[in-house]
Amino acid sequence: MTKIQPFHLAFPVDDLDAALKFYKETLGCSTGRSSDHWIDFNMFGHQVVAHLAPEETGRSKTSDVDGDNVPVRHFGIILEWEQWEELAERLRVQGIEFIIEPHIRFKGEVGEQATMFFLDPSGNALEFKSFRDMSQVFAH
């Protein structure tokens, strides 16, 4: 198996203080470098960067996936099953409003996965998912 390299993703926010609070306190990301216009976050070993760009924020269109209206523009992490369950519970306790509640998609099929969607304070959609069998991440 190929070693997975950390990815880098930059995304727009309309309020850096709100982004800092959400990504650090709600999701548990640590921070790296920052300026008055951007903040680096360590999201489970990946570098995601919130850039202050209010004109770029907002909700995207949706697409039907297994009966759910999935935001077309979204990002997130594939977690280990137990990590996913812990995050889902932590988000529920914190009162996060889910776009798509934590549930199992493609139940009993190839690619069965746990998934949940929610928004950050700037309206960026995030999906966190897990596979009981990680070898099925790219299965057909």
Sequence and secondary structure as in RCSB ss.txt:
>XXXX:A:sequence
MTKIQPFHLAFPVDDLDAALKFYKETLGCSTGRSSDHWIDFNMFGHQVVAHLAPEETGRSKTSDVDGDNVPVRHF
GIILEWEQWEELAERLRVQGIEFIIEPHIRFKGEVGEQATMFFLDPSGNALEFKSFRDMSQVFAH
>XXXX:A:secstr
       EEEEEES HHHHHHIIIIIS  EEEEE SSEEEEEETTEEEEEEE GGG S   EEEETTEEEESSEE
EEEE HHHHHHHHHHHHHTT  EEEEEEEESTTSTT EEEEEEE TTS EEEEEEESSGGGTT  
